[in-house]
Amino acid sequence: MLRLAGLLLCVTSFLSTSSLGASAGPQIDNDKLYKYSYSAEVGLNRPTGSTRGNAGFRISSDVDISLVWRNSEIQDEQLLRVQISNVQVESAGKRSRKHNIFQGSSAESILGKVRLEALQRPFMVLWKMGKIRSLYAQKAEPATIKNLKRGVASMLMMQLKSGKMLEVKLPKIRWSRWDLLHTVLGVSGKSASETVITLENGIIKSSDVEETHTLSVNAHHKAATKVLSRQSLTLKKIEVGPAEVAGKDAASVVKSLDDKLMSVGVMGEKVKTKCKGCPNLMDTWKAVRSQLELDSLSKAEAPKSFLMLLHSLRKASKSEILTVLRNCSKTVLPQLVDAVTSAQTPSSLAAILEFLDFSKKEGLMLQERFLYACGFASHPTENMLHSLLELSQGKIGSTDIKESTVIIMGALLRKLCLKGACEVPTVVKVKEMLLAGPDSTQVESEIQMYLLALKNALLPEGVPVLAKYAESEVGAFSTIAITALQRYNPELITPEVKKMLNRIYHQNQRIYEKNVRAAAADVIMSSSPSYMEVKNLLLSIGHLPHEMNKYMLSKVQDILRFEMPACKLVRQVMKDMVSHNYDRFSKTGSSSAFSGFMARTADVTCTYNLDILYSGSGTLRRSNMNIYGQSNNALLHGLQVTIEAQGLESLIAATPDEGEEDLESFAGMSALLFDVQLRPVTFFKGYSDLMSKMFSMSGDPINVVKGLILLTDHSQVIPLQSGLRANAEFQGGLAIDISGGMEISLWYRESKTSVNNRGALVVIGNVTVDTDFVSAGVEVGFETEATLDFITTVQFSEYPFLVCMQMDKTTFPFREMVSKQEKLPSGQTFFSKKSRDQLVPGSEFPLHQENSNMCKKVFEQAW
């Protein structure tokens, strides 16, 4: 979140020994007219850009100030008359005549006759001890003009002692992410303001203000903008002026002199600008829809068009949105649903809920795309959660959609609690529903649904519920509950929960499936384990099922090699030769655990880990791929794709491991994307389903999630002391396609699992200063397209079976862009754009040497 404070620094004061007493403020003398020159300039650019290349404009003028009235009892309370004249508007940057749109334009042609007259109309300021107490102007004047007058009046503000003072004008954030995505993929900013005032005999000789506001994308700080605002007020000469007026108070004096002047406040007003010639929603949709076809989703043009459409949707009415939805082709409609839901306005939510009919089984894809877009919402509201609650309690035609609805409610619940809205009525109601959910039904699929929702919600109150189901006799319940506990802050994993996890791993009370035990070990090692917990885990190696021995050994080695938090304690335990000896650390097998770096930049560190657990027969038990992004001391779980299989031993006439003799044949895939758990998908379930899929299996991957996601979403207003306002908008869109598959060949006695990730990312940030007579802006951004494939090939024709894991990243493009524009009411426009392209070489991510040796054997045999 942007933490900004303008700092007003009064640096220099030249005072004569006879001028001001210790408590006296600056004053304007009677019968004198103080003639100043004034300028206000705003420049927009990148932080590293030269001021000569700024987009923006400068307003310069003469300013006359005279004393109207002085409080006879409080000499420092003065009413001043201020008049602006000889106005000029010009470019802030240094440009040739050809590219200078202000060249040859007069102030009247730019501002318009009415605005110019209003700007040059006198106004009054109540000034006391260097502070502006009131500003009097005609209420009917345009907001832009009144703001500019406030900017002139602000030059009289000061504090009488050198030091720092917090200003009341702070940037106002309209909305921004407040979840972990903000820290890693959000926007950060800094602001500073400095005022240097020179006084002589209590008279302002000069006043100079410079303020800067920078905004940058956390994941790529080169994508940044800078607003530079400067003001200058310089005394040119002093002439004979009007005599002061007698009166009781300032308000009565103002009324007696000009009854049209009213107190309009010192705070800036919101300026509403009308966009002439801007496209409406239907026009925008027609312009971008071809870029949102399915074939284009892996290209950067897709998220770019998504962001363009998003801006238009946020300004559209419900009826306009419904018109576009009802006139959309089937191939592009899913992407349109993503955009409408991501807009997150009352109109867009009302439109999409009216458009989708959840009581019917038809349109399942559209319904799920709506739900996933809700789960990824950048700033969800109580109304969005309430809509899903009502939906879950109504008639839903598909059980899959019912499950997704409840699972996504958990994600919204967490985001609203992070926002500080954990006690609003709808959140409280949903919280109670999810906590009671697992015990409210006997249907296994519904229990899993509630556990997955709790995995998303991460409620502290959910820990006891998850701990209870972690020891369930149903392996699926245990796995979900334990992996949910792993997502909690280690501080919430209480000693009682740790005892439960140790009971599961060491099978103190009953036998558990290997993947359940492995998940319990993962949580123990990542939750500040004790010395004895680590020692007991190491001592168990050698007494576990064959492949689990190898898995746990790889896990310990990975903790040491990658220097995870538990590594120091593991090294301490390994000093004991009973825990660390050749017999224990020489176990063989194909299961493995490995972590590595995908990318390391100044802004973000991206890591991955691959855990694979096999059964003793050589069939896959669990494959788990995770990708994390770390920035600003925050860790974002960007992606998790888990493939689980069980009961496949009958296919190859093998003997199941202990505790897994009666497991039903099953294979499925689960994904967690940007900290949101999605509904798992099933490849097959049951022996008959397995056999039918075996003979009909095409090898084509099954889609897990496909769509457009709004990642970065930041909007704010930056009020400048000059009276102008800068509007900042940063959005990042991701087009993503994650799929997975599993193939088994009995003829070749080979199995293959694959996880395919395709994506295109575009982040665009723009800052504009848009008055009703001139506009200027700068836009920065970057875009990329990438592919990441993870393939595991297992040959189980003989023992030990051969396993080859491959994790490949293709060569991908990366582009950075910056553009600047200025526009006058006459239609004259200046526009410049630069970009820089580079190709990032592809690579195969390194895994352990044992895997490399195995891959050579697999491909030698295949050849």
TAFEN-V90155 format. One record per backbone hydrogen bond with DSSP energy under -0.5 kcal/mol. NH is the residue of the N-H (numbers start at 0). CO is the residue of the C=O. E is the energy in kcal/mol with one decimal. If there is no record, write none. Layout:
((NH:CO:E) (NH:CO:E))
This chain:
((2:188:-0.6) (3:1:-0.7) (7:5:-0.6) (7:164:-1.6) (8:6:-0.8) (9:7:-0.7) (9:162:-0.7) (10:8:-1.1) (10:194:-0.7) (13:198:-0.6) (14:12:-0.8) (18:15:-1.4) (19:15:-0.6) (23:20:-0.5) (26:201:-1.3) (30:241:-1.1) (31:28:-0.8) (32:238:-3.2) (33:31:-0.5) (33:64:-2.9) (34:32:-0.6) (34:236:-2.6) (35:33:-0.6) (35:62:-3.2) (36:233:-2.5) (37:60:-3.0) (38:231:-1.9) (39:58:-2.6) (40:229:-3.2) (41:56:-2.2) (42:227:-2.9) (43:54:-3.0) (44:225:-1.9) (48:45:-1.5) (52:49:-1.4) (53:50:-1.5) (54:43:-2.5) (56:41:-1.2) (57:89:-3.1) (58:39:-3.2) (59:57:-0.5) (59:87:-2.4) (60:37:-2.7) (61:84:-3.1) (62:35:-2.7) (63:82:-2.6) (64:33:-2.4) (65:80:-1.9) (66:28:-0.5) (66:31:-0.6) (67:78:-3.1) (68:78:-1.5) (70:76:-2.5) (74:72:-0.5) (76:73:-2.2) (77:75:-0.8) (77:126:-3.2) (78:68:-3.2) (79:77:-0.6) (79:124:-3.0) (80:65:-2.9) (81:79:-0.5) (81:122:-3.2) (82:63:-2.1) (84:61:-2.4) (87:59:-2.5) (89:57:-2.3) (91:55:-1.4) (93:51:-1.6) (94:92:-0.8) (98:95:-0.8) (99:95:-0.7) (99:96:-0.7) (100:98:-0.9) (102:99:-1.2) (104:101:-2.2) (109:105:-1.5) (110:106:-3.2) (111:106:-0.5) (111:107:-1.9) (115:111:-2.4) (116:112:-2.3) (117:113:-2.0) (118:114:-2.7) (119:115:-2.0) (120:117:-0.9) (122:81:-2.5) (123:135:-2.1) (124:79:-2.2) (125:133:-2.5) (126:77:-3.6) (126:124:-0.7) (127:130:-2.7) (128:75:-0.9) (130:127:-1.8) (132:125:-3.0) (132:130:-0.7) (133:125:-1.0) (135:123:-3.2) (136:134:-0.5) (136:261:-2.4) (138:259:-0.6) (140:137:-1.7) (145:141:-2.1) (146:142:-2.4) (147:143:-2.0) (148:144:-2.1) (149:145:-2.1) (150:146:-1.9) (151:147:-1.8) (152:148:-2.5) (153:149:-2.0) (154:150:-0.5) (154:151:-1.4) (155:152:-1.9) (156:153:-1.5) (157:129:-2.4) (166:5:-1.4) (169:167:-0.8) (171:716:-2.8) (172:170:-0.7) (173:171:-0.7) (173:714:-1.8) (174:714:-1.7) (181:178:-1.5) (182:178:-0.8) (183:179:-1.8) (184:180:-3.1) (185:181:-1.7) (187:215:-2.6) (189:213:-1.9) (191:211:-2.1) (193:209:-2.5) (195:207:-2.8) (196:194:-0.6) (197:205:-2.6) (198:196:-0.5) (199:202:-2.4) (202:199:-1.6) (204:197:-3.0) (204:202:-0.7) (205:197:-1.4) (206:232:-2.3) (207:195:-2.4) (208:230:-2.5) (209:193:-2.4) (210:228:-2.6) (211:191:-2.6) (212:226:-1.9) (213:189:-2.7) (214:224:-2.1) (215:187:-2.6) (216:219:-0.6) (216:222:-1.8) (217:185:-2.6) (219:216:-1.1) (222:219:-2.4) (223:221:-1.7) (224:214:-2.7) (225:44:-3.1) (226:212:-2.7) (227:42:-2.9) (227:225:-0.6) (228:210:-2.8) (228:226:-0.6) (229:40:-2.7) (230:208:-2.2) (231:38:-2.3) (232:206:-2.6) (233:36:-2.5) (234:204:-2.8) (235:34:-3.1) (236:34:-1.4) (238:32:-2.8) (240:30:-2.3) (244:67:-4.2) (252:248:-1.8) (253:249:-2.6) (254:250:-2.1) (255:251:-2.0) (256:252:-1.7) (257:253:-2.7) (260:257:-1.7) (261:136:-2.5) (263:134:-2.7) (263:261:-0.5) (264:134:-0.6) (271:269:-0.6) (272:270:-0.7) (275:273:-0.9) (277:274:-0.9) (283:279:-2.4) (284:280:-2.7) (285:281:-2.3) (286:282:-1.5) (287:283:-1.5) (288:284:-2.1) (290:287:-1.5) (291:288:-1.4) (292:289:-0.8) (295:292:-1.7) (296:293:-1.3) (298:295:-2.1) (301:295:-0.5) (301:298:-1.5) (302:298:-0.7) (303:299:-1.8) (304:300:-2.4) (305:301:-2.2) (306:302:-2.2) (307:303:-1.8) (308:304:-2.5) (309:305:-2.2) (310:306:-1.9) (311:307:-1.4) (312:308:-2.6) (313:309:-1.9) (314:311:-1.0) (315:311:-0.5) (315:312:-0.9) (320:316:-2.1) (321:317:-2.5) (322:318:-2.0) (323:319:-1.6) (324:320:-2.4) (325:321:-2.5) (326:322:-0.7) (326:323:-0.7) (327:324:-1.0) (331:328:-0.6) (332:328:-1.5) (333:329:-0.6) (334:331:-0.5) (335:331:-1.9) (336:332:-2.4) (337:333:-1.8) (338:334:-1.9) (339:335:-2.8) (340:336:-2.3) (341:337:-2.2) (342:338:-1.3) (343:339:-0.6) (343:340:-1.0) (348:344:-2.4) (349:345:-2.2) (350:346:-2.2) (351:347:-2.3) (352:348:-2.0) (353:349:-1.6) (354:350:-2.0) (355:351:-2.3) (357:355:-0.7) (359:356:-1.2) (363:360:-0.7) (366:362:-2.2) (367:363:-2.4) (368:364:-2.4) (369:365:-2.1) (370:366:-2.0) (371:367:-2.7) (372:368:-2.2) (373:369:-1.8) (374:370:-2.1) (375:371:-1.8) (376:373:-1.5) (384:380:-1.7) (385:381:-2.8) (386:382:-2.0) (387:383:-1.8) (388:384:-2.3) (389:385:-2.4) (390:386:-2.0) (391:387:-2.6) (392:388:-1.3) (393:389:-0.6) (393:390:-1.0) (395:393:-0.5) (396:357:-3.0) (401:397:-1.9) (402:398:-2.5) (403:399:-2.5) (404:400:-2.5) (405:401:-1.8) (406:402:-2.5) (407:403:-2.7) (408:404:-1.6) (409:405:-1.3) (410:406:-1.0) (411:407:-2.4) (412:408:-2.4) (413:409:-1.9) (414:410:-1.9) (415:411:-2.5) (416:412:-2.0) (417:413:-2.4) (418:414:-1.4) (419:415:-0.6) (419:416:-1.0) (420:415:-3.0) (423:420:-1.1) (427:423:-2.4) (428:424:-2.3) (429:425:-2.5) (430:426:-2.6) (431:427:-2.2) (432:428:-2.0) (433:429:-2.6) (434:430:-2.3) (435:431:-1.8) (436:432:-1.1) (437:433:-0.6) (438:435:-0.5) (439:435:-0.6) (439:436:-1.6) (440:437:-0.6) (446:442:-2.1) (447:443:-2.5) (448:444:-1.8) (449:445:-2.2) (450:446:-2.3) (451:447:-2.5) (452:448:-1.9) (453:449:-2.3) (454:450:-1.8) (455:451:-1.4) (456:452:-2.4) (457:453:-2.3) (461:458:-1.8) (462:459:-1.3) (465:461:-2.6) (466:462:-2.6) (467:463:-1.9) (468:464:-1.8) (469:465:-1.4) (470:466:-0.7) (470:467:-0.8) (471:468:-1.4) (474:472:-0.7) (477:473:-2.0) (478:474:-2.6) (479:475:-2.2) (480:476:-2.6) (481:477:-2.7) (482:478:-2.5) (483:479:-1.8) (484:480:-1.9) (485:481:-1.6) (486:482:-0.5) (486:483:-1.2) (487:484:-1.3) (491:488:-2.7) (492:489:-1.3) (493:491:-1.4) (497:493:-2.4) (498:494:-2.3) (499:495:-1.9) (500:496:-2.3) (501:497:-2.4) (502:498:-2.2) (503:499:-1.9) (504:500:-2.5) (505:501:-2.6) (506:502:-0.6) (506:503:-0.6) (507:502:-1.8) (516:512:-2.1) (517:513:-2.9) (518:514:-1.9) (519:515:-2.1) (520:516:-2.3) (521:517:-2.0) (522:518:-1.8) (523:519:-2.3) (524:520:-2.4) (525:521:-1.3) (526:522:-0.5) (526:523:-1.0) (533:529:-2.1) (534:530:-2.4) (535:531:-2.7) (536:532:-1.8) (537:533:-2.2) (538:534:-2.5) (539:535:-1.2) (540:536:-0.7) (540:537:-0.9) (542:539:-2.5) (547:544:-0.5) (548:544:-2.3) (549:545:-1.4) (550:546:-2.1) (551:547:-2.8) (552:548:-2.2) (553:549:-2.4) (554:550:-2.3) (555:551:-2.2) (556:552:-2.3) (557:553:-2.3) (558:554:-2.0) (559:555:-1.8) (560:556:-2.8) (561:557:-2.6) (562:559:-0.6) (563:558:-2.1) (566:563:-2.7) (569:565:-2.2) (570:566:-2.6) (571:567:-1.9) (572:568:-2.3) (573:569:-2.3) (574:571:-1.0) (575:572:-1.9) (576:574:-0.6) (578:575:-0.7) (579:575:-2.1) (580:578:-0.6) (584:580:-2.3) (585:581:-0.5) (586:583:-0.6) (591:611:-2.2) (593:609:-2.0) (595:607:-2.5) (597:605:-3.1) (598:605:-1.8) (600:603:-2.5) (604:629:-2.3) (605:598:-3.3) (605:603:-0.5) (606:604:-0.5) (606:627:-2.0) (607:595:-2.7) (608:625:-1.9) (609:593:-2.9) (610:623:-2.7) (611:591:-2.9) (612:621:-3.1) (614:618:-2.8) (617:614:-1.7) (620:612:-2.4) (621:612:-2.3) (622:642:-2.7) (623:610:-3.1) (624:640:-2.3) (625:608:-2.4) (626:638:-2.6) (627:606:-2.6) (628:635:-2.5) (629:604:-2.6) (630:633:-2.1) (633:630:-1.8) (635:628:-3.5) (635:633:-0.5) (636:634:-0.5) (637:626:-1.0) (637:635:-1.5) (638:626:-1.9) (639:671:-2.2) (640:624:-2.4) (641:669:-3.0) (642:622:-2.7) (643:641:-0.5) (643:667:-2.1) (644:620:-2.0) (645:665:-2.3) (650:647:-1.4) (651:647:-0.6) (651:648:-1.1) (652:649:-0.6) (653:648:-2.3) (659:656:-2.1) (662:659:-0.9) (665:645:-2.2) (666:683:-2.1) (667:643:-2.3) (668:680:-3.0) (669:641:-2.7) (671:639:-2.6) (672:675:-2.7) (673:637:-2.6) (674:636:-1.8) (675:672:-1.4) (676:674:-0.5) (677:670:-2.7) (680:668:-3.1) (682:666:-2.6) (683:666:-1.7) (685:664:-3.7) (689:685:-2.4) (690:686:-2.6) (691:687:-2.1) (692:688:-2.2) (693:689:-2.2) (694:690:-1.6) (695:691:-1.1) (696:692:-1.3) (701:739:-3.5) (703:737:-3.0) (704:737:-1.7) (706:735:-2.4) (708:733:-2.9) (710:708:-0.9) (710:731:-2.6) (711:731:-0.6) (713:729:-2.8) (714:174:-2.7) (715:727:-2.2) (716:171:-3.1) (717:725:-3.6) (718:716:-0.6) (719:723:-2.9) (722:719:-2.0) (725:717:-2.8) (726:767:-3.2) (727:715:-3.0) (727:725:-0.5) (728:765:-2.7) (729:713:-2.9) (730:763:-2.8) (731:711:-2.4) (732:761:-3.0) (733:708:-2.7) (734:759:-2.8) (735:706:-2.8) (735:733:-0.6) (736:757:-2.4) (737:704:-3.1) (738:736:-0.5) (738:755:-2.3) (739:701:-2.4) (740:753:-2.1) (742:751:-3.0) (744:749:-3.4) (745:743:-0.6) (748:744:-0.6) (749:744:-2.0) (750:793:-2.5) (751:742:-2.7) (752:791:-2.3) (753:740:-2.3) (754:789:-2.5) (755:738:-3.0) (756:787:-2.5) (757:736:-2.2) (758:785:-2.3) (759:734:-2.0) (760:783:-2.4) (761:732:-2.5) (762:781:-2.6) (763:730:-3.1) (764:779:-3.2) (765:728:-3.0) (766:777:-2.4) (767:726:-2.5) (768:775:-2.9) (769:724:-0.5) (769:767:-0.6) (770:768:-0.7) (770:773:-2.5) (774:822:-2.2) (775:768:-1.7) (776:820:-2.5) (777:766:-2.1) (778:818:-2.9) (779:764:-3.1) (780:816:-1.9) (781:762:-1.9) (782:814:-2.2) (783:760:-2.3) (784:812:-1.0) (785:758:-3.0) (787:756:-2.7) (788:807:-2.4) (789:754:-2.6) (790:805:-2.6) (791:752:-2.8) (792:803:-2.7) (793:750:-3.0) (794:801:-2.8) (795:748:-2.0) (795:793:-0.6) (801:794:-2.0) (803:792:-2.7) (805:790:-2.7) (807:788:-2.4) (808:842:-3.3) (809:786:-1.6) (811:839:-2.1) (813:837:-2.6) (814:782:-2.5) (815:835:-2.3) (816:780:-2.8) (817:833:-2.4) (818:778:-2.6) (819:831:-2.4) (820:776:-2.3) (821:829:-2.1) (822:774:-2.6) (823:827:-2.3) (824:772:-0.9) (826:823:-2.2) (829:821:-2.7) (831:819:-2.3) (833:817:-2.9) (835:815:-2.4) (837:813:-1.9) (839:811:-3.2) (839:837:-0.5) (840:838:-0.6) (842:808:-2.4) (844:806:-2.7) (844:842:-0.6) (850:847:-1.0) (851:847:-1.4) (852:848:-2.3) (853:849:-1.9) (854:850:-2.6) (855:851:-1.7) (856:852:-1.4) (857:853:-2.3) (858:854:-2.5) (859:855:-1.8) (860:856:-2.1) (861:857:-2.0) (862:858:-1.8))
